[in-house]
Amino acid sequence: MHLQVSKKRVLRTISKGLDFPTQLIFDTAGNLYVANSDKKFVKVYAPGSNSVLRTISQGVDDPTALSFDGQGNLYIANFDASTITVYAPGSTSVLRTISQGVSSPVALTFDGSGNLYVANSNRLGYGTVTVYSPGSNSVLRTISGVLRPGAMGFGP
């Protein structure tokens, strides 16, 4: 993975601890989180560093998406386990696990009210988007008939 400042020069290259990286996300401290799909870990790098700061592996199974809630908790979508695992800021231990309504999740996002949206691929073509109230493990509502969901986001 290369972080590029301009088309003329590479700022730095991160290669330690990576194996099929699929998503990158930064926390408010500037730490870089890298989901390594087909594996059972997320690697964390300190700002400006090429070395692994910590590895999150507890509860991780083929991570496909990462997101932070308003409190700085990390949410990891685990495709093979059909779960979302939640971690307190800076922690590598599972805070809680969401499994109700989760089926091969591929994307995560939060709306302005703090509701969690999970895009589920269901592995059969048509998927769903399940919505959870802040801090809840129970489905608030389900959006059905979504054809191969792959990414989601909310604008300002």
MIMIPA-192474 format. One record per residue: residue number from 1; residue in three letters; x, y, z of N, C-alpha, C, CB in turn. Coordinates in steps of 0.1 Angstrom, whole numbers. Atoms other than C-alpha are relative to their C-alpha. Glycine has a CB too. Layout:
<nodes>
    n  res    npx    npy    npz   capx   capy   capz    cpx    cpy    cpz   cbpx   cbpy   cbpz
  NUM  Ala      X      Y      Z      X      Y      Z      X      Y      Z      X      Y      Z
...
</nodes>
This chain:
<nodes>
    n  res    npx    npy    npz   capx   capy   capz    cpx    cpy    cpz   cbpx   cbpy   cbpz
    1  Met      9    -12      0      0      0      0      9     12      0    -10      0     12
    2  His     -8    -12      1     14     34    -10     -9     12      4      5      2    -14
    3  Leu      7    -13     -3      3     68      5      7     10     -8      1      3     15
    4  Gln     -6     -8     10      9     93    -22     -4     15      3     -4     -4    -14
    5  Val      3    -14     -2     12    131    -18     -3      6    -13     13      7      6
    6  Ser      2     -5     14     14    139    -55      3    -12     -9      9     12     -3
    7  Lys     -3     10     10     18    120    -87     15     -2     -2     -7      3    -13
    8  Lys    -14      0      3     55    126    -86      8     -7     11      5     14     -1
    9  Arg     -8      6    -11     65    112    -52     -9     -7     10      8     11      7
   10  Val      7      8    -10     54     85    -27      4      5     13      3    -15     -2
   11  Leu     -3     -5    -13     52     98      8      6    -11      9    -13      6      7
   12  Arg     -5     11     -7     56     64     24     -7    -13     -5     -2      1     15
   13  Thr      6     13      4     49     27     18     -1     -8     12      9     -7    -11
   14  Ile      3      9    -12     33      4     44     -1    -14     -6    -12      5      8
   15  Ser      0     14      5     40    -33     38     -1     -9     12     11     -3     -9
   16  Lys      0      9    -11     44    -47     73    -14     -3      6      9      6     12
   17  Gly     13      4     -6     14    -66     86    -12      0     -9     -3      9     11
   18  Leu     11      0     10     -7    -64     54     -1    -12     -8      2     12     -9
   19  Asp      3     12      8    -23    -92     36    -14      2     -6      1    -13      8
   20  Phe     13     -3      7    -51    -83     11     -8     11      7     -8    -13     -1
   21  Pro      7    -11     -6    -60    -49     26    -12      4     -8      9     12      3
   22  Thr     12     -3      7    -96    -40     17     -6     13      5    -10    -11      2
   23  Gln      6    -13     -4   -105     -9     37     10      7     10    -13     -2      7
   24  Leu     -8     -9     -9    -87     20     54     -9     10      7     12      7     -8
   25  Ile      8    -10     -8   -100     43     81      9      6     10    -13     -6      6
   26  Phe     -8     -7    -10    -85     69    104     -8      3     12      7     13     -5
   27  Asp      7     -4    -12    -95     75    140      4     15      3      4     -8     13
   28  Thr     -2    -15     -2    -95    111    155     14      3      4    -10      4     11
   29  Ala    -14     -2     -4    -59    106    168      9     -1    -13      4     -9     10
   30  Gly     -8      1     12    -48    100    132      6    -14     -2     11      9      0
   31  Asn     -4     14      2    -41     62    136     -7     -6    -12     -3     -8     13
   32  Leu      5      7     11    -46     42    105     -4    -14      3     10      1    -12
   33  Tyr      5     13     -2    -68     11    107     -1     -7    -14    -14      0      8
   34  Val      1      7     12    -65    -15     79     -6    -13      2     15     -1     -6
   35  Ala      6     13      0    -89    -43     74      7     -9    -10    -16      1     -4
   36  Asn     -6     10      9    -73    -74     59     -9    -11     -3     13     -6      6
   37  Ser     11     10      4   -100    -94     41      6    -13     -2     -7      5    -12
   38  Asp     -5     14      1    -97   -132     40      9     -3     11      6     -2    -14
   39  Lys     -9      2    -12    -78   -129     73     -8      2     12     12      8      0
   40  Lys      7     -2    -13    -87   -126    109      7     11      8      0    -14      8
   41  Phe     -6    -11     -7    -71    -93    118     -2     14     -6     14     -3      2
   42  Val      0    -14      5    -72    -55    115     13      5      6    -12      8      5
   43  Lys    -13     -5     -5    -38    -38    118     -2     15      2     11     -2    -11
   44  Val      1    -14     -3    -34     -3    133     14      6      0     -6      2     15
   45  Tyr    -13     -7      1     -5     21    125     -2     14      6      4      1    -15
   46  Ala     -1    -14     -6      4     53    144      2     10    -11     11      1     11
   47  Pro     -2    -11     11      4     86    124     14      0     -4     -5     13      6
   48  Gly    -14     -1      6     34     87    101      8    -13      1      7     11      6
   49  Ser     -8     12     -2     45     51    110     -3    -10    -10     -2     -5     14
   50  Asn      2     12      9     51     21     88      0    -13      8     12     -1    -10
   51  Ser      0     12     -8     52     -3    118    -14     -1      7     11      2     11
   52  Val     13      3     -7     22    -20    134      0      5     14     -3    -15     -1
   53  Leu      2     -4    -13     10     -3    165     -6    -10      9     -8     13      1
   54  Arg      7     11     -7    -14    -30    175     -8     -8    -11    -10      5     11
   55  Thr      8      9      9    -34    -59    159    -13     -3      8      8    -13     -3
   56  Ile     13      4     -5    -71    -65    165     -3    -13     -7    -11     11     -2
   57  Ser      4     13      5    -79   -102    161    -11     -6      7     13     -9      0
   58  Gln     11      6     -8   -103   -111    189    -14      3     -7      0      5     14
   59  Gly     13     -2      6   -137   -116    172      0      4    -15     -7     10      7
   60  Val     -1     -5     14   -124   -107    137      1    -13     -9     13      8     -2
   61  Asp      0     11      9   -132   -131    108     -4      5    -14    -10    -11      4
   62  Asp      2     -6     14   -127   -118     72     -6     14      1     -9     -9     -9
   63  Pro      5    -13     -1   -131    -81     80     -2      7    -14      9      9      9
   64  Thr      3     -6     13   -147    -63     50     -3     15      2    -12     -6     -6
   65  Ala      4    -14     -1   -157    -29     65      4      5     14    -14      3     -3
   66  Leu     -3     -6    -12   -147     -5     93     -7     13      1     16      2      2
   67  Ser      6    -13     -2   -164     25    109      1      3     15    -15      0     -5
   68  Phe      0     -5    -14   -163     46    140    -13      7      3     12     10      2
   69  Asp     12     -7     -5   -194     58    160      5     13      6     -8     -8     10
   70  Gly     -3    -13     -6   -196     92    176      8      0     13    -12      7      2
   71  Gln     -8      2    -12   -179     79    208     14     -5     -3     -8     -9     10
   72  Gly    -13      5      4   -149     66    189      1    -15      1     10      6      9
   73  Asn      0     15      0   -159     29    192      2     -4    -15    -13     -5      6
   74  Leu     -3      5     13   -146      9    163    -10    -12     -3     15     -6     -1
   75  Tyr      9     10      4   -171    -13    144      7     -8    -12    -14      5     -5
   76  Ile     -6      8     10   -158    -42    123    -10    -10     -6     12     -8      5
   77  Ala      8     10      7   -179    -61     97      7    -12     -3     -6      6    -13
   78  Asn     -6     13      1   -170    -98     98     -8     -8    -10      2     -7     13
   79  Phe      7      6     11   -180   -113     65     -3    -15      3      7      1    -13
   80  Asp      1     14     -2   -174   -150     73     -8     -4     12     13     -7      1
   81  Ala      7      2    -12   -188   -148    108    -14      5      0      8      5     12
   82  Ser     12     -7      1   -218   -127     98     -3      7     14    -12    -10     -3
   83  Thr      2     -8    -12   -213   -104    128      7     14     -2      7     -7     12
   84  Ile     -7    -13     -2   -203    -68    137      6      0     14    -10     12     -3
   85  Thr     -6     -1    -13   -178    -66    165      3     14      3     13     -9      1
   86  Val     -2    -14     -4   -174    -34    185     11      0     10    -14      6      6
   87  Tyr    -11     -2     -9   -143    -22    203      1     14      5     13     -3     -8
   88  Ala     -2    -14     -6   -138      7    227     13      6     -6      1     -1     16
   89  Pro    -12     -6      5   -113     33    216     13     -5      5     -1     15      3
   90  Gly    -14      5     -4    -77     19    216      0    -14      5      5      9     10
   91  Ser      1     13     -6    -89    -15    227      1    -11    -11    -13     -2      7
   92  Thr      0     11      9    -83    -49    210     -9    -11      5     15     -6     -1
   93  Ser      9     10     -5   -109    -67    231    -14      4     -4      1      0     16
   94  Val     14     -2      5   -145    -71    219     -8      6     12     -7    -13     -4
   95  Leu      9     -7     -9   -169    -47    237    -14     -7     -1     -1     15     -3
   96  Arg     13      7      2   -200    -63    222      0     -5    -15    -12      9      2
   97  Thr      1      6     14   -211    -83    191    -14      1     -4      4    -15      0
   98  Ile     14     -1      6   -241    -77    168     -1    -11    -10     -2     14     -7
   99  Ser      2     12     10   -254   -108    150    -14      0     -5      3    -13      7
  100  Gln     14      0      5   -292   -102    147     -1      8    -13     -9      6     11
  101  Gly      2     -6     13   -300    -94    111     13      2     -8     -6     14      3
  102  Val    -13     -1      7   -263    -96    100      2    -13     -8     11      3      9
  103  Ser     -2     11      8   -256   -118     70     11      4    -11    -13     -5     -8
  104  Ser    -11     -3      9   -222   -116     52      1     16     -2     -1     -7    -13
  105  Pro      0    -15      1   -218    -78     59     12      5     -8      1      6     14
  106  Val    -10     -5      9   -199    -58     33      3     15      2     -4     -2    -14
  107  Ala     -2    -15     -2   -203    -21     44     -7      4     13     -5      8    -12
  108  Leu      6     -6    -12   -210      0     75      0     15     -1      8     -5     13
  109  Thr      0    -14     -1   -219     36     81    -10      5     11     -4      7    -13
  110  Phe      9     -6    -10   -236     59    107     -6     12     -6      8      3     13
  111  Asp      7    -12      4   -262     85    100      2     11     11    -15     -2     -2
  112  Gly     -2    -11     -9   -263    119    117     -6     -2     14     -6     12     -5
  113  Ser      6      3    -13   -284    105    146      7    -11      7    -15     -4     -2
  114  Gly     -7     10     -7   -259     78    154     -5    -14     -3      1      2     14
  115  Asn      5     13      4   -279     49    138     10     -7     -9    -13      1     -7
  116  Leu     -9      8      8   -257     21    124     -8     -6    -11      7    -11      9
  117  Tyr      5      6     12   -264      9     89     10    -11     -5     -3     10    -12
  118  Val     -8     11      4   -251    -25     78     -5     -6    -13      0    -11     11
  119  Ala      3      6     13   -251    -36     41      4    -15      1      7      7    -11
  120  Asn     -2     14     -1   -256    -74     41     -1     -6    -15    -11     -7      9
  121  Ser      0      5     13   -247    -93      9     -9    -13     -1     14     -3     -5
  122  Asn      8     12      0   -265   -125     19      5    -11    -10    -14      3     -4
  123  Arg     -7     10      9   -242   -143     -7     -8     -5    -11      5    -11      8
  124  Leu      9      5     10   -272   -148    -30     -4     10    -10    -12     -6      6
  125  Gly      3    -10     10   -273   -116    -50     -7     12      7     -9     -5    -11
  126  Tyr      7    -11     -7   -300    -95    -33      3      0     14    -15     -2     -2
  127  Gly     -4     -1    -13   -291    -82      0    -10      9      8     14      6      2
  128  Thr      8     -8     -8   -305    -61     28      9     11      7     -8     -8     11
  129  Val     -7    -10     -9   -295    -30     49     -7     -1     13      1     14     -7
  130  Thr      6      0    -13   -302    -35     85      5     13      8      4    -12      8
  131  Val     -3    -13     -7   -304     -4    108     -2     -3     15    -10     11     -5
  132  Tyr      0      2    -14   -296     -3    145      1     13      7     12     -9      5
  133  Ser     -1    -12     -8   -302     24    171     13      1      7    -12      0     11
  134  Pro    -13     -1     -6   -271     38    188      1     -9     12      2     14      5
  135  Gly     -3      9    -11   -257     12    212     -8    -13      0     -2      7     12
  136  Ser      9     12     -1   -283    -15    203      6    -11     -9    -13      4     -6
  137  Asn     -3     13      7   -278    -51    191    -12     -5     -8      6    -10      9
  138  Ser     13      5      6   -314    -54    179     -3      9    -12    -11      1     10
  139  Val      4     -7     12   -326    -45    144    -11     10      2     -4    -11    -11
  140  Leu     10    -11     -1   -345    -12    143     -9     -2    -12      6     14      0
  141  Arg      8      3     13   -356    -18    106      9     -6    -10     -6     14     -5
  142  Thr     -7      7     11   -346    -36     75     -4      6    -14     -2    -15      0
  143  Ile      2     -4     14   -343    -23     39      3    -12     -8      8     13     -4
  144  Ser     -1     12      8   -349    -52     15      2      3    -14    -12     -9      3
  145  Gly     -1     -1     14   -342    -58    -21     11      8     -6    -13      5     -5
  146  Val    -11     -7      4   -309    -42    -23      9     -9     -9      8      6     12
  147  Leu     -7      8      9   -290    -56    -53     15      2      3     -3      3    -15
  148  Arg    -14      0     -2   -254    -65    -43      5     12      6      7     -3    -13
  149  Pro     -5    -12     -6   -247    -38    -18     15     -1      2     -7      2     14
  150  Gly    -14      1     -1   -211    -28    -17      6     12      8      6      0    -13
  151  Ala     -5    -12     -7   -207      7     -1    -12      8      4     10      8     -9
  152  Met     11     -9     -5   -228     32     18      7     12      6     -9     -7     10
  153  Gly     -5    -12     -7   -224     67     32    -10     11      1     12      5     -8
  154  Phe     10    -11     -2   -242     98     44      8     13     -3     -6      0     14
  155  Gly     -7    -13      2   -233    133     33     -3      9     12     -5      7    -13
  156  Pro      2     -9    -11   -232    163     56    -15      4      1      9     13     -2
</nodes>
